Amino acid sequence: MFRFRPLIVIASCLLTACTSTFFQPLKTHLASPDQYNIKYEDIYFEGRSEIKLHGWWFPAALESKAHVLFLHGNAENISTHSGLVYWLTQHQYDVFIFDYRGYGKSQGKAQIDGVMSDIQSSREYIESRRDKNKKVFMIGHSLGASMGIYNLAQQPKNVDGLILVSPFSDYRQIARETMNKSWLTWIFQWPVSLMVTDEYNPIDYVSLLPDVPKLFLYSEMDRVIASDHVIKLYDKASEKKFIQKANGYHNSIFAEEENQQIIVKYLDKWSESNVSDD
């Protein structure tokens, strides 16, 4: 999920380093797995910054094939994002989804340096309970996918495959494109975008991803992240890379059965084979 409110961005950029405007957390949970009789573990774990982070662990419905870490988009919290990937439990995958600092029940305030640290903390948590006979896969959506590229390029160990759904390639570019969509803000697109950090741009790090299989998934119906972003990232990535066109709008890609089949096909292949054979 990606929401970017241009008028708020302008005001925020006058007061901050601007990157925090990419995060639009919601503290209140809008739903709980209990309401749907879904089996889960309520997880609290300490982040690298010694703040408490919160997440949900959904065990596979049958014997687990592998563990999946999901990095959600920029808005709301896990109560609205978990439905995007919970269905993977029916295909024998454990799913761990957590909230970055400032979201849901996670402590702290969302800002990019800290959130990057939180992603690494979540990886360390999943590694601490990992079945050593099973692989760990990372799936990221939108902002989560873009941040996942930077994180995995910096910390390349202990992830066996990567699925990137609608990542954007450049923070300043996506800020300009979003502001250009409104007649109220298009005139500010260049000055405001220059206040956005370019330190974490996925396009600068995608070639440094580890030698694991990586799937780039995009939709031409996506009106939030243009397919050009995903294709540029794919082109610059190193081998063991795959790209697939999906159906659906930005926030409904995971809901399309055809797209779910694509994701499961790759996960099943990667979990059943040696990484060197992919």
C-alpha positions as CSV (number, residue, x, y, z in Angstrom):
1,M,0.0,0.0,0.0
2,F,1.3,3.4,-0.9
3,R,-0.3,6.7,0.0
4,F,1.4,10.0,-0.5
5,R,-0.6,13.2,0.4
6,P,1.1,16.0,-1.5
7,L,-0.2,18.9,0.6
8,I,1.0,17.2,3.8
9,V,4.3,16.6,2.1
10,I,4.9,20.3,1.4
11,A,4.2,21.3,4.9
12,S,6.3,18.5,6.4
13,C,9.2,19.2,4.2
14,L,9.4,22.7,5.5
15,L,9.9,21.3,9.0
16,T,11.8,18.0,8.5
17,A,14.2,16.2,6.3
18,C,11.1,15.3,4.2
19,T,11.7,11.5,4.0
20,S,9.4,11.0,7.0
21,T,6.5,12.0,4.8
22,F,6.8,8.7,3.1
23,F,5.5,7.1,6.3
24,Q,1.8,7.4,7.1
25,P,1.3,5.1,10.1
26,L,-1.9,4.3,11.9
27,K,-1.7,3.3,15.6
28,T,-5.1,1.8,15.9
29,H,-5.7,-1.8,14.7
30,L,-8.7,-2.0,12.4
31,A,-9.0,-5.8,12.6
32,S,-7.5,-8.7,14.5
33,P,-6.9,-12.3,13.4
34,D,-9.1,-13.3,16.4
35,Q,-12.1,-11.9,14.6
36,Y,-11.7,-14.4,11.8
37,N,-10.6,-17.3,13.9
38,I,-7.1,-17.2,12.3
39,K,-4.3,-19.0,14.1
40,Y,-1.4,-16.6,14.9
41,E,1.2,-15.7,17.4
42,D,1.3,-12.1,18.8
43,I,5.0,-11.2,18.7
44,Y,6.9,-8.4,20.5
45,F,10.6,-8.2,19.9
46,E,13.3,-5.6,20.7
47,G,14.7,-3.7,17.8
48,R,18.3,-2.7,17.4
49,S,17.4,0.8,18.7
50,E,16.1,-0.9,21.9
51,I,12.5,0.0,21.1
52,K,9.8,-2.7,21.2
53,L,8.4,-3.8,17.8
54,H,5.2,-5.7,17.2
55,G,4.2,-8.3,14.7
56,W,2.2,-11.4,13.9
57,W,3.4,-14.8,13.0
58,F,1.0,-16.9,10.9
59,P,2.0,-20.6,10.9
60,A,1.6,-22.7,7.8
61,A,-1.7,-24.6,7.7
62,L,0.1,-27.8,7.0
63,E,3.8,-28.8,7.3
64,S,5.8,-25.6,6.6
65,K,7.9,-25.4,3.5
66,A,9.7,-22.2,4.3
67,H,9.4,-18.9,6.3
68,V,8.3,-15.7,4.6
69,L,9.0,-12.2,5.9
70,F,6.7,-9.5,4.6
71,L,7.6,-5.8,4.4
72,H,4.4,-3.8,4.1
73,G,3.8,-0.5,2.4
74,N,3.8,3.0,3.9
75,A,0.3,3.5,5.2
76,E,-1.8,2.1,8.1
77,N,-0.4,-1.1,9.9
78,I,-0.3,-4.9,9.9
79,S,-4.1,-5.1,10.7
80,T,-4.8,-4.0,7.1
81,H,-1.7,-5.4,5.4
82,S,-1.7,-9.0,6.8
83,G,-4.6,-10.0,4.5
84,L,-2.3,-9.4,1.5
85,V,-0.1,-12.4,2.4
86,Y,-2.0,-14.5,5.0
87,W,-3.2,-16.7,2.1
88,L,0.4,-18.0,1.8
89,T,-0.2,-20.1,4.9
90,Q,-2.6,-22.3,2.8
91,H,0.3,-23.1,0.6
92,Q,2.5,-24.3,3.5
93,Y,4.4,-21.1,4.2
94,D,4.9,-19.5,7.6
95,V,4.3,-15.8,7.3
96,F,5.8,-13.1,9.6
97,I,4.6,-9.6,9.2
98,F,5.6,-6.8,11.6
99,D,5.1,-3.0,12.0
100,Y,7.8,-0.5,11.6
101,R,8.4,1.9,14.4
102,G,5.4,4.3,14.9
103,Y,3.0,1.9,13.3
104,G,0.3,-0.1,15.2
105,K,1.7,-1.4,18.5
106,S,5.4,-0.8,17.6
107,Q,7.0,2.0,19.7
108,G,8.9,5.0,18.4
109,K,8.4,7.4,15.5
110,A,8.6,6.4,11.9
111,Q,11.6,7.9,10.1
112,I,13.7,6.2,7.5
113,D,17.0,5.5,9.3
114,G,15.0,3.9,12.2
115,V,12.7,1.9,9.9
116,M,15.7,0.5,8.0
117,S,17.1,-0.6,11.4
118,D,13.7,-2.2,12.2
119,I,13.8,-4.2,9.0
120,Q,17.1,-5.7,10.0
121,S,15.7,-6.4,13.5
122,S,12.8,-8.3,12.0
123,R,15.3,-10.4,10.0
124,E,17.3,-11.2,13.1
125,Y,14.1,-12.2,14.9
126,I,13.0,-14.6,12.1
127,E,16.6,-16.0,12.0
128,S,16.4,-16.6,15.8
129,R,13.4,-19.0,15.3
130,R,14.3,-20.3,11.9
131,D,14.1,-24.0,11.2
132,K,17.6,-24.5,9.8
133,N,16.2,-27.0,7.3
134,K,14.0,-24.3,5.8
135,K,14.7,-21.3,3.7
136,V,13.7,-17.7,4.4
137,F,12.1,-15.6,1.7
138,M,11.5,-11.9,1.8
139,I,8.4,-10.3,0.1
140,G,8.1,-6.5,-0.1
141,H,5.3,-4.4,-1.4
142,S,5.7,-0.8,-2.6
143,L,7.7,1.2,-0.1
144,G,8.5,-2.1,1.8
145,A,9.9,-3.6,-1.4
146,S,12.0,-0.5,-2.1
147,M,13.4,-0.5,1.5
148,G,14.0,-4.2,1.3
149,I,16.3,-3.7,-1.7
150,Y,18.5,-1.4,0.4
151,N,18.5,-3.6,3.4
152,L,19.3,-6.8,1.6
153,A,22.1,-5.1,-0.4
154,Q,23.6,-4.0,2.9
155,Q,23.0,-7.2,4.8
156,P,23.0,-10.0,2.2
157,K,23.0,-13.1,4.4
158,N,20.2,-15.4,5.5
159,V,17.6,-14.6,2.8
160,D,17.2,-17.3,0.1
161,G,14.9,-15.5,-2.3
162,L,13.3,-12.1,-2.8
163,I,9.9,-11.0,-4.3
164,L,9.5,-7.3,-5.0
165,V,5.9,-6.2,-5.8
166,S,5.6,-2.7,-7.2
167,P,8.9,-1.2,-5.8
168,F,9.8,2.3,-6.9
169,S,13.4,3.0,-8.0
170,D,14.0,6.5,-6.7
171,Y,12.6,8.5,-3.7
172,R,12.9,11.9,-5.4
173,Q,11.3,10.6,-8.6
174,I,8.3,9.1,-6.9
175,A,7.8,12.3,-5.0
176,R,7.8,14.3,-8.2
177,E,5.5,11.9,-10.0
178,T,3.0,11.9,-7.1
179,M,3.0,15.7,-6.8
180,N,2.6,16.1,-10.5
181,K,-0.8,14.3,-10.4
182,S,-2.5,17.3,-8.6
183,W,-2.9,20.7,-10.1
184,L,-2.5,22.1,-6.5
185,T,1.0,20.7,-6.1
186,W,2.6,20.1,-9.5
187,I,4.4,23.4,-9.3
188,F,6.2,22.3,-6.2
189,Q,7.4,18.9,-7.4
190,W,11.0,19.9,-8.1
191,P,11.8,22.0,-5.1
192,V,10.1,19.6,-2.7
193,S,11.6,16.5,-4.3
194,L,15.1,18.0,-3.8
195,M,14.5,18.0,-0.1
196,V,13.9,14.2,-0.1
197,T,17.0,12.2,0.6
198,D,18.5,10.1,-2.2
199,E,20.7,8.1,0.2
200,Y,18.6,4.9,0.0
201,N,17.5,4.9,-3.6
202,P,16.8,1.3,-4.7
203,I,18.3,1.9,-8.1
204,D,21.7,2.5,-6.6
205,Y,21.6,-0.7,-4.6
206,V,19.7,-3.3,-6.6
207,S,22.9,-4.4,-8.4
208,L,24.4,-5.2,-5.0
209,L,21.7,-7.7,-4.0
210,P,23.0,-11.2,-3.1
211,D,23.2,-14.1,-5.5
212,V,19.7,-15.3,-4.7
213,P,16.7,-15.6,-7.0
214,K,14.6,-12.4,-7.2
215,L,11.2,-11.8,-8.8
216,F,10.1,-8.4,-9.8
217,L,6.3,-8.1,-10.1
218,Y,4.5,-5.1,-11.7
219,S,1.1,-4.2,-13.1
220,E,0.4,-1.8,-15.9
221,M,-2.8,-1.0,-14.1
222,D,-0.8,0.4,-11.1
223,R,-1.5,4.1,-10.9
224,V,0.7,4.6,-7.9
225,I,4.0,3.1,-9.0
226,A,4.5,3.2,-12.7
227,S,5.9,0.0,-14.3
228,D,9.0,1.9,-15.5
229,H,10.3,1.9,-11.9
230,V,10.1,-1.9,-11.7
231,I,11.6,-2.5,-15.1
232,K,14.5,-0.2,-14.4
233,L,15.3,-2.0,-11.2
234,Y,15.0,-5.4,-13.0
235,D,17.3,-4.3,-15.8
236,K,20.0,-3.2,-13.3
237,A,19.7,-6.3,-11.0
238,S,22.3,-9.1,-11.2
239,E,21.3,-12.5,-12.5
240,K,19.0,-15.0,-11.0
241,K,16.4,-12.4,-11.7
242,F,12.8,-12.8,-13.1
243,I,10.1,-10.3,-14.0
244,Q,6.4,-10.9,-14.4
245,K,3.5,-8.7,-15.4
246,A,0.6,-8.9,-13.0
247,N,-3.0,-7.8,-13.0
248,G,-4.7,-5.4,-10.7
249,Y,-4.3,-2.0,-9.2
250,H,-1.6,-1.1,-6.7
251,N,-3.4,-2.2,-3.6
252,S,-5.2,-5.2,-5.1
253,I,-2.3,-7.0,-6.7
254,F,-2.1,-9.6,-4.0
255,A,-5.8,-10.2,-4.1
256,E,-5.8,-11.4,-7.7
257,E,-5.7,-15.2,-7.9
258,E,-3.5,-15.2,-11.0
259,N,-0.9,-13.1,-9.2
260,Q,-1.1,-15.4,-6.1
261,Q,-0.4,-18.4,-8.4
262,I,2.7,-16.6,-9.8
263,I,4.1,-15.9,-6.3
264,V,3.5,-19.5,-5.1
265,K,5.0,-20.9,-8.3
266,Y,8.3,-19.1,-7.6
267,L,8.3,-19.8,-3.9
268,D,7.6,-23.5,-4.4
269,K,10.4,-23.7,-7.0
270,W,12.9,-21.9,-4.7
271,S,12.0,-23.8,-1.6
272,E,12.2,-27.2,-3.2
273,S,15.5,-26.7,-5.0
274,N,19.1,-25.7,-4.2
275,V,19.6,-22.0,-4.6
276,S,22.5,-22.7,-6.9
277,D,20.1,-24.5,-9.3
278,D,17.6,-21.6,-9.6
